[in-house]
Amino acid sequence: MADPESNFTKPVIDASIRVAKAVNAQVIMVYIDALEDVEKFVARATGISEVVFIARDEKDAKLAKAMNAKVVSVPGFNMTRMGQIKMATVMAFSQQLLKSGDVFVFVSGVVGKGLDTMVTMKVGAEFELMQTVGQPKLTEHIKQVVFQRVLNLALELAHEGREGKPVGALFVVGDYRGVRKYCQQNIINPFHGYAEKKRNILDDNIKETVKEFSSIDGAFIIKGTGVIASAGTTLRANLAGDDLPQGLGSRHGSAAAITASTKSIAISVSESTGSVRIWRLGRMITELDKAPKQSSAHSPAGNLPVDAD
């Protein structure tokens, strides 16, 4: 529930509903655990096409489903406010709860501290949130649940690292026939020889195995069905898309190049910053940032790390 000491939640909710109606928003999205009275919120939002609840755990997801409401489940990591919005929006987009051209209102805040932020956007008209212009739907060649599972895994690696140490990783998902033309295996493939059902990313038992192999240089190559084809794979595609954003290194160059050359999606994890980036058609379409550690809140801007991995 919302922090009782917060004096922002109620006025922010009031404002979000007024704005959603004023701009004829198709969707209003809100973290369900920040609402003191979920049914009251739904009643007040009558007239808005769709209310989508964001759930950080299974309990909240079940609450939303019990009310026959749309729900997007997200991992409960500590992220910046915009990071929370981006993550939930990407998930909603993959579930086709949002589509290009939709106007939506998103209400967010610090985890456990209520709601204090409202964002109003039109999908495809902005670039800070997600570059959707000219992009096919995220799950065109990939099962929705596979995309979400890989993104969740990337976020876990970004926030938890491996054995307390930060790790970088690259996942290339979908269009395996196209991707394999650019693959070179410089180490023994640790997934070779296993039955497909035992190396599917949807199997909960495979998660720790993937995390263990995340320390190996190279990419994870994953079929659109979730089957992991290889790990520690070098990609030989040449960058044919837009210029790589300044400050990004070889891992991100590979992500841009392979998605420019195939119909795959790439998800990269930065070892130096913990940022998770999603790539499509040679471009970074969104970036999910961790919330800064409290101890680094007063660090000079010039000392922020450059993401060279």
C-alpha positions, 0 to 999 in steps of 0.5 A: 500500500502507499506510504501514509506519510506521502501527501502526493498520491491523492492529488496526483491520482486526481490530476491523472484522471482529469488529464486522461479525460481531457486529452481523450487518452486511450489508456491510463496506467498506474502501479496497483500497490500505490492505490489505497482503494483500487475499486474506487480508482476504477470507478473514477476512471470510467470513461477512459478506454482502458485502465492498466494496472502495473503489478510488482508481485503475484499478489497484486497481479491476482488482485487486478485479474480478480477485477477483470482488469488489464495487468502488466507484471514487472519485476520489483527492482529499484529503478528511476521513475522514468525507468519504471515507466519505460519498463512497464510501457515496453511490457504493455506494448509487447502485450498489445495493451498499447499500440502506435498512436495511443495517448496514455497517462502513466502514474508512477513514484518511488517504490513504497512511497506512493505516487508523485509523477504523472507522464502523458505521451502519445506512443510513437510521437516521442523518442525518450520513452520508446522509438516505435516509429517504423518498428514492427510489433515487438512480438512479430517473430517472438512469443510474447512470453519469451520476450518478457522472460528474457527482458526480466532476466536481463533486468535481474542481471543488471540489478543483481549481477553475479555473485555480487559482481556486475556483469554485462550480457547480450541476448539476441532473440528471434529469427534464428535462421537469419541470425545463425548466418552471422554467428561464430562459436569461439568456445564450446557451446554449453547448450549443445546436445541438450534436448530443446525442452531442457534449454528453453528460457521459459523453464524456471530451472534454466534461469540460474544456468543462464546467469552462470554463463553470463560471465562468458564473453559473447551473446546468448542466441535464443529462438523465438520459441524460447529455445537457447541455441548457444551462449558465448557466441561472437556476432560477425554482422556489420553495423548497417543501421543508425549510428551507435549512440555516443559512449557505447561500445562493442556489445552494443555495436553487435546488438545494433548490427545483428538487429539491422541485418536480421529480424531479431531483437537484442537486449543488452546489459551494461556491465559498467552502468547496469542499463538495459537496452532494447535494440530493433532494426539497428536502433536502440528503441529504449533504455532502462536505467537503475535508480542511482545508489544513495551513496552516489547521489552527490557525485559530480556529474563529470564522474559518472561512468562512461558505458564502454562495454 
